Amino acid sequence: MVEFIESKLVRLRKEVDEMWELVRTQIDKSGNAVQNLNREDAQTVIVREKHVNAFELKIDSDIEDIIALYSPVAVDLRLVLAMLKINSNLERIGDFAEGIARFVIHCPEPLNEALMERLQLKTMFTTVLDMLDMAKRALDEENPDLATSVLAKDNLLDDINSAVTPILADYLGEHPDDRLTCLNLVSVFRKLERAGDHITNMAEEIIFFVNAKVLKHQGNTDEHYI
């Protein structure tokens, strides 16, 4: 029984690795699509979203089988539960990548480079990718300290996102014809900020798996241990 569950957990981790890489590619391509108005990359992201959704369902099904057939306990149970929630968060990040790609498809012309620099769009995408990579390393190395460092990087995304609306308001004062594009651009930044929140959720699940420490709602409740 022990050998069987170990092999199933190894397979589960491999599937989550593949899902992670797929979603990372989606974010990367959506970033290139926005910054270069590359509609081909945007279309690729939209098409691949079906693959992301199918992969999520496959991993969910495998997790259900592991729980039903092997009744994992202790660290094995924490791993399975963490993988279940990480899988769900990855699928949501994939949704955000698709939403950004759809913005590109409907964007009439390349975005103003000076405006994008002021908004720190490139930094926003780079930070999301860095957080994904750090969280992945934290999982691979079972390193709670690295997972904790992911939480701190999310503050940068929050700061950039909060500055978007006033910057765009100033820009619209001189370019009123761009109001629809600017309105949709707010949504792009919001999606990236939300992607950061979901990566933070994944980092918390990694800490839960490794240390049995629950960080969710930490500001409202005491820590709990499992």
Residue frames relative to the residue before (quaternion, step in Angstrom):
aa qw qx qy qz dx dy dz
M 1.0000 0.0000 0.0000 0.0000 0.00 0.00 0.00
V 0.6480 0.5271 -0.3193 0.4476 3.58 0.96 -0.91
E 0.6517 0.5171 -0.3158 0.4563 3.58 0.96 -0.90
F 0.6520 0.5297 -0.3163 0.4408 3.56 0.97 -0.88
I 0.7001 0.4578 -0.2945 0.4621 3.59 0.80 -0.94
E 0.6135 0.5461 -0.3548 0.4466 3.60 1.05 -0.68
S 0.6690 0.4876 -0.3067 0.4696 3.57 0.93 -0.85
K 0.6342 0.5220 -0.3282 0.4665 3.59 1.07 -0.71
L 0.6621 0.5010 -0.3089 0.4640 3.59 0.99 -0.79
V 0.6110 0.5327 -0.3441 0.4737 3.58 1.08 -0.71
R 0.6606 0.4996 -0.3019 0.4720 3.55 0.96 -0.88
L 0.6341 0.5372 -0.3282 0.4490 3.57 0.99 -0.84
R 0.6623 0.4996 -0.3113 0.4634 3.57 0.90 -0.89
K 0.6303 0.5275 -0.3352 0.4606 3.59 1.04 -0.73
E 0.6492 0.5115 -0.3211 0.4623 3.59 0.98 -0.80
V 0.6527 0.4984 -0.3166 0.4748 3.58 0.96 -0.83
D 0.5910 0.5574 -0.3577 0.4605 3.60 1.09 -0.69
E 0.6806 0.4893 -0.2860 0.4642 3.57 0.89 -0.94
M 0.6299 0.5193 -0.3233 0.4786 3.57 1.02 -0.80
W 0.6378 0.5413 -0.3157 0.4477 3.57 0.98 -0.91
E 0.6800 0.4884 -0.2871 0.4654 3.57 0.88 -0.97
L 0.6297 0.5337 -0.3330 0.4557 3.58 1.03 -0.77
V 0.6862 0.4719 -0.2850 0.4745 3.58 0.88 -0.93
R 0.6107 0.5408 -0.3550 0.4567 3.59 1.02 -0.73
T 0.6492 0.5152 -0.3098 0.4660 3.57 0.97 -0.88
Q 0.6209 0.5474 -0.3343 0.4507 3.57 1.06 -0.76
I 0.6667 0.4831 -0.3003 0.4816 3.58 0.93 -0.89
D 0.6498 0.5292 -0.3152 0.4454 3.58 0.93 -0.91
K 0.6932 0.4695 -0.2784 0.4706 3.58 0.88 -0.94
S 0.6378 0.5106 -0.3423 0.4640 3.59 1.00 -0.71
G 0.6189 0.5388 -0.3373 0.4615 3.59 1.11 -0.66
N 0.6587 0.4883 -0.3031 0.4856 3.56 0.95 -0.86
A 0.6295 0.5506 -0.3293 0.4383 3.56 1.04 -0.82
V 0.6826 0.4790 -0.2916 0.4686 3.60 0.90 -0.88
Q 0.7245 0.4726 -0.2663 0.4253 3.56 0.74 -1.05
N 0.7815 0.2885 -0.1556 0.5308 3.58 1.13 -0.60
L 0.3568 -0.7360 0.4736 0.3266 3.57 1.35 0.06
N 0.2523 0.7779 -0.5181 0.2506 3.53 0.94 1.04
R 0.2080 -0.8251 0.5153 0.1019 3.56 -0.06 1.29
E 0.5705 0.5799 -0.3914 0.4301 3.59 1.15 -0.43
D 0.6607 0.4804 -0.3021 0.4913 3.58 0.95 -0.87
A 0.6297 0.5396 -0.3347 0.4475 3.56 1.01 -0.81
Q 0.6612 0.5004 -0.3064 0.4674 3.58 0.95 -0.86
T 0.6137 0.5461 -0.3427 0.4557 3.59 1.05 -0.74
V 0.6447 0.5194 -0.3171 0.4626 3.58 0.95 -0.88
I 0.6621 0.5135 -0.3101 0.4492 3.58 0.91 -0.90
V 0.6660 0.4988 -0.3008 0.4661 3.59 0.93 -0.87
R 0.6988 0.4876 -0.2749 0.4454 3.58 0.93 -0.89
E 0.4882 0.6716 -0.4374 0.3454 3.60 1.20 -0.29
K 0.6053 0.5504 -0.3570 0.4508 3.60 1.10 -0.65
H 0.6252 0.5296 -0.3276 0.4704 3.57 1.09 -0.72
V 0.6248 0.5346 -0.3326 0.4617 3.59 1.00 -0.82
N 0.6777 0.4982 -0.2936 0.4543 3.58 0.87 -0.95
A 0.6576 0.5057 -0.3083 0.4656 3.57 0.98 -0.85
F 0.6402 0.5277 -0.3196 0.4577 3.56 1.03 -0.82
E 0.6219 0.5399 -0.3444 0.4507 3.59 0.99 -0.79
L 0.6679 0.5041 -0.2985 0.4590 3.58 0.90 -0.92
K 0.6361 0.5302 -0.3258 0.4563 3.58 1.02 -0.81
I 0.6759 0.4811 -0.2995 0.4712 3.60 0.87 -0.90
D 0.6193 0.5389 -0.3404 0.4584 3.59 0.99 -0.80
S 0.6606 0.5133 -0.3011 0.4578 3.57 0.94 -0.92
D 0.6578 0.5052 -0.3095 0.4651 3.59 0.96 -0.85
I 0.6375 0.5171 -0.3272 0.4681 3.59 1.03 -0.75
E 0.6284 0.5289 -0.3337 0.4626 3.59 0.98 -0.80
D 0.6461 0.5179 -0.3165 0.4629 3.59 1.00 -0.82
I 0.6472 0.5229 -0.3253 0.4494 3.58 0.93 -0.88
I 0.6791 0.4853 -0.2962 0.4643 3.58 0.88 -0.91
A 0.6931 0.4896 -0.2798 0.4491 3.60 0.91 -0.93
L 0.7670 0.4036 -0.2049 0.4548 3.58 0.90 -0.91
Y 0.8162 0.2880 -0.1193 0.4865 3.59 0.99 -0.76
S 0.2289 -0.8152 0.5065 0.1629 3.62 1.23 -0.17
P 0.0123 -0.8406 0.5415 -0.0061 3.61 0.62 1.07
V 0.1501 -0.7791 0.6043 0.0731 3.56 -1.19 0.63
A 0.8259 0.2593 -0.1791 0.4676 3.55 -1.41 0.19
V 0.8560 -0.0720 0.0478 0.5096 3.59 -0.93 -0.92
D 0.6180 0.5401 -0.3549 0.4476 3.62 1.05 -0.66
L 0.6512 0.5006 -0.3149 0.4755 3.58 0.99 -0.80
R 0.6426 0.5167 -0.3266 0.4619 3.58 0.97 -0.81
L 0.6259 0.5282 -0.3373 0.4642 3.59 1.02 -0.77
V 0.6743 0.5000 -0.3039 0.4505 3.59 0.83 -0.97
L 0.6716 0.4895 -0.3005 0.4680 3.59 0.92 -0.88
A 0.6336 0.5223 -0.3264 0.4682 3.57 1.03 -0.79
M 0.6572 0.5057 -0.3137 0.4626 3.59 0.95 -0.85
L 0.6115 0.5554 -0.3444 0.4462 3.58 1.06 -0.74
K 0.7231 0.4316 -0.2499 0.4779 3.58 0.85 -0.97
I 0.6134 0.5326 -0.3496 0.4669 3.59 1.06 -0.69
N 0.6243 0.5450 -0.3297 0.4521 3.58 0.99 -0.83
S 0.6621 0.5031 -0.2982 0.4686 3.57 0.95 -0.90
N 0.6642 0.4996 -0.3036 0.4659 3.60 0.96 -0.85
L 0.6284 0.5307 -0.3374 0.4579 3.59 1.02 -0.74
E 0.6408 0.5232 -0.3315 0.4536 3.58 0.98 -0.81
R 0.6469 0.5109 -0.3225 0.4654 3.59 1.00 -0.77
I 0.6273 0.5176 -0.3388 0.4731 3.60 1.02 -0.75
G 0.6144 0.5396 -0.3347 0.4684 3.57 1.09 -0.71
D 0.6143 0.5416 -0.3388 0.4632 3.58 1.07 -0.73
F 0.6513 0.5140 -0.3184 0.4585 3.58 0.97 -0.85
A 0.6287 0.5314 -0.3345 0.4587 3.59 1.01 -0.80
E 0.6495 0.5073 -0.3185 0.4683 3.58 0.98 -0.83
G 0.6444 0.5296 -0.3222 0.4477 3.59 0.96 -0.84
I 0.6422 0.5071 -0.3157 0.4805 3.58 1.03 -0.79
A 0.6367 0.5303 -0.3248 0.4560 3.58 1.01 -0.82
R 0.6478 0.5132 -0.3231 0.4610 3.59 1.00 -0.75
F 0.5737 0.5622 -0.3771 0.4611 3.58 1.14 -0.56
V 0.6565 0.5188 -0.3088 0.4523 3.58 0.96 -0.89
I 0.6304 0.5515 -0.3345 0.4318 3.58 0.93 -0.89
H 0.7738 0.3614 -0.1796 0.4882 3.58 0.96 -0.87
C 0.4951 0.6506 -0.4392 0.3724 3.60 1.27 -0.03
P 0.4120 -0.7663 0.4329 0.2361 3.64 -0.56 1.10
E 0.8184 0.0115 0.0343 0.5736 3.61 1.03 -0.67
P 0.6766 -0.4874 0.3405 0.4344 3.63 -1.20 0.39
L 0.5080 -0.6604 0.4663 0.2973 3.55 -1.09 0.75
N 0.5997 -0.5753 0.4282 0.3550 3.55 -1.16 0.68
E 0.4265 -0.7476 0.4456 0.2462 3.60 -0.50 1.20
A 0.6510 0.5128 -0.3228 0.4571 3.58 0.94 -0.85
L 0.6404 0.5164 -0.3227 0.4681 3.57 1.03 -0.78
M 0.6608 0.5115 -0.3119 0.4521 3.59 0.93 -0.89
E 0.6314 0.5195 -0.3324 0.4701 3.56 1.07 -0.72
R 0.6597 0.5009 -0.3077 0.4682 3.57 0.96 -0.84
L 0.6836 0.4799 -0.2775 0.4748 3.58 1.03 -0.77
Q 0.3180 -0.7749 0.4757 0.2687 3.59 1.31 -0.39
L 0.1159 0.8283 -0.5354 0.1181 3.56 0.97 0.90
K 0.6614 0.5081 -0.3144 0.4534 3.59 0.88 -0.92
T 0.6401 0.5220 -0.3213 0.4632 3.59 0.98 -0.85
M 0.6170 0.5563 -0.3360 0.4438 3.57 1.05 -0.79
F 0.6899 0.4579 -0.2817 0.4847 3.59 0.84 -0.94
T 0.6476 0.5281 -0.3232 0.4442 3.59 0.92 -0.89
T 0.6626 0.5100 -0.3056 0.4554 3.58 0.96 -0.85
V 0.6296 0.5216 -0.3344 0.4687 3.59 0.99 -0.79
L 0.6692 0.4897 -0.3001 0.4716 3.59 0.92 -0.89
D 0.6338 0.5243 -0.3281 0.4645 3.59 1.00 -0.80
M 0.6541 0.5100 -0.3121 0.4632 3.58 0.96 -0.84
L 0.6276 0.5257 -0.3313 0.4689 3.58 1.02 -0.79
D 0.6792 0.4942 -0.2888 0.4594 3.58 0.92 -0.93
M 0.6576 0.5089 -0.3095 0.4613 3.58 0.96 -0.85
A 0.6597 0.4992 -0.3097 0.4686 3.57 0.94 -0.86
K 0.6288 0.5293 -0.3343 0.4612 3.58 1.03 -0.76
R 0.6506 0.5000 -0.3124 0.4786 3.59 0.95 -0.85
A 0.6299 0.5392 -0.3341 0.4483 3.57 0.98 -0.82
L 0.6598 0.4893 -0.3051 0.4818 3.58 1.01 -0.77
D 0.6676 0.5131 -0.3056 0.4446 3.59 0.84 -0.96
E 0.7571 0.3681 -0.1858 0.5067 3.56 0.97 -0.93
E 0.3119 -0.7571 0.4992 0.2834 3.58 1.34 -0.17
N 0.3456 0.7580 -0.4501 0.3216 3.51 1.01 1.03
P 0.2451 -0.8100 0.5134 0.1423 3.63 -0.16 1.22
D 0.5968 0.5658 -0.3697 0.4324 3.61 1.12 -0.57
L 0.6512 0.4955 -0.3090 0.4847 3.57 1.01 -0.82
A 0.6263 0.5283 -0.3347 0.4656 3.57 1.02 -0.76
T 0.6395 0.5280 -0.3217 0.4570 3.58 1.01 -0.79
S 0.6391 0.5321 -0.3321 0.4450 3.60 1.03 -0.74
V 0.5574 0.5893 -0.3896 0.4362 3.59 1.20 -0.45
L 0.6249 0.5697 -0.3380 0.4132 3.56 1.00 -0.85
A 0.6615 0.5243 -0.3061 0.4403 3.57 1.00 -0.86
K 0.6434 0.5431 -0.3311 0.4261 3.61 1.02 -0.76
D 0.5646 0.6149 -0.3900 0.3886 3.58 1.14 -0.48
N 0.5576 0.6211 -0.3896 0.3892 3.61 1.15 -0.51
L 0.6182 0.5501 -0.3439 0.4438 3.59 1.08 -0.73
L 0.6413 0.5159 -0.3246 0.4661 3.58 0.97 -0.82
D 0.6414 0.5248 -0.3233 0.4567 3.58 0.98 -0.83
D 0.6656 0.5138 -0.3018 0.4494 3.58 0.95 -0.91
I 0.6603 0.4982 -0.3104 0.4684 3.58 0.93 -0.90
N 0.6654 0.5175 -0.3068 0.4420 3.57 0.89 -0.95
S 0.6593 0.5221 -0.3203 0.4361 3.62 0.99 -0.82
A 0.6799 0.4946 -0.2900 0.4571 3.59 1.14 -0.59
V 0.4973 0.7059 -0.4118 0.2912 3.61 1.22 -0.39
T 0.6961 0.5057 -0.3000 0.4120 3.59 0.70 -1.04
P 0.6951 0.4497 -0.3137 0.4648 3.66 0.76 -0.83
I 0.6213 0.5341 -0.3493 0.4546 3.61 1.04 -0.70
L 0.6828 0.4748 -0.2864 0.4758 3.58 0.92 -0.90
A 0.5981 0.5551 -0.3647 0.4484 3.59 1.08 -0.62
D 0.6413 0.5096 -0.3155 0.4792 3.59 1.01 -0.83
Y 0.6589 0.5230 -0.3033 0.4475 3.56 0.92 -0.95
L 0.6725 0.5105 -0.3006 0.4436 3.59 0.94 -0.86
G 0.5402 0.6154 -0.4026 0.4092 3.56 1.20 -0.41
E 0.7512 0.3455 -0.1901 0.5293 3.56 1.14 -0.68
H 0.7769 0.2409 -0.1322 0.5666 3.60 1.21 -0.42
P 0.0423 -0.8590 0.5098 0.0206 3.63 0.60 1.08
D 0.6099 0.5736 -0.3598 0.4118 3.61 1.13 -0.50
D 0.6610 0.5171 -0.3003 0.4534 3.59 1.25 -0.34
R 0.3185 0.8073 -0.4688 0.1644 3.58 1.24 0.18
L 0.6571 0.5093 -0.3306 0.4466 3.62 0.95 -0.80
T 0.6459 0.5095 -0.3199 0.4699 3.58 0.95 -0.86
C 0.6657 0.5040 -0.3074 0.4565 3.59 0.94 -0.86
L 0.6240 0.5366 -0.3355 0.4583 3.56 1.02 -0.77
N 0.6842 0.4684 -0.2784 0.4848 3.57 0.93 -0.89
L 0.6098 0.5619 -0.3462 0.4387 3.57 1.13 -0.64
V 0.5667 0.5763 -0.3766 0.4527 3.58 1.12 -0.63
S 0.6511 0.5252 -0.3046 0.4554 3.57 1.02 -0.85
V 0.6034 0.5523 -0.3558 0.4519 3.60 1.06 -0.69
F 0.6841 0.4722 -0.2873 0.4759 3.58 0.85 -0.93
R 0.6245 0.5357 -0.3365 0.4580 3.56 1.04 -0.76
K 0.6448 0.5160 -0.3240 0.4615 3.59 0.97 -0.80
L 0.6567 0.4976 -0.3145 0.4714 3.59 0.98 -0.78
E 0.6327 0.5191 -0.3305 0.4702 3.57 1.03 -0.76
R 0.6608 0.4913 -0.2990 0.4823 3.58 1.01 -0.81
A 0.5872 0.5511 -0.3706 0.4628 3.60 1.09 -0.63
G 0.6340 0.5290 -0.3215 0.4635 3.57 1.01 -0.81
D 0.6258 0.5327 -0.3338 0.4617 3.58 1.03 -0.77
H 0.6793 0.4853 -0.2936 0.4657 3.57 0.94 -0.86
I 0.6209 0.5101 -0.3508 0.4809 3.60 1.06 -0.62
T 0.6019 0.5414 -0.3432 0.4762 3.58 1.10 -0.70
N 0.6204 0.5342 -0.3360 0.4657 3.59 1.01 -0.79
M 0.6634 0.5041 -0.3084 0.4590 3.57 0.96 -0.87
A 0.6269 0.5294 -0.3371 0.4617 3.57 1.00 -0.77
E 0.6400 0.5183 -0.3211 0.4675 3.58 1.02 -0.78
E 0.6406 0.5152 -0.3257 0.4671 3.59 1.05 -0.73
I 0.6204 0.5334 -0.3419 0.4623 3.59 1.08 -0.68
I 0.6400 0.5066 -0.3165 0.4833 3.58 1.01 -0.82
F 0.6218 0.5375 -0.3257 0.4673 3.58 1.04 -0.79
F 0.6643 0.5106 -0.2978 0.4575 3.57 0.91 -0.93
V 0.7466 0.4219 -0.2347 0.4576 3.58 0.77 -1.01
N 0.8268 0.2621 -0.0973 0.4881 3.59 0.78 -1.04
A 0.3747 -0.7290 0.4816 0.3101 3.58 1.29 -0.15
K 0.5024 0.6357 -0.4235 0.4051 3.57 1.12 0.68
V 0.2560 -0.7698 0.5697 0.1312 3.56 -0.79 1.06
L 0.1455 -0.8146 0.5589 0.0546 3.59 -0.66 1.13
K 0.4769 0.6902 -0.4375 0.3237 3.58 1.23 -0.33
H 0.8333 0.0822 -0.1170 0.5340 3.58 -0.96 0.96
Q 0.1794 0.8336 -0.5081 0.1216 3.55 1.12 0.59
G 0.6525 0.5426 -0.3186 0.4222 3.54 1.07 -0.72
N 0.7425 0.4195 -0.2201 0.4737 3.57 1.20 -0.48
T 0.7967 0.1963 -0.0919 0.5641 3.57 1.15 -0.51
D 0.5960 -0.5283 0.4496 0.4044 3.51 -1.31 0.18
E 0.5803 -0.5526 0.4469 0.3977 3.57 -1.26 0.33
H 0.1896 -0.7606 0.6113 0.1087 3.54 -1.19 0.64
Y 0.2077 -0.7786 0.5818 0.1104 3.54 -1.09 0.63
I 0.1621 -0.7859 0.5948 0.0485 3.52 -1.07 0.90
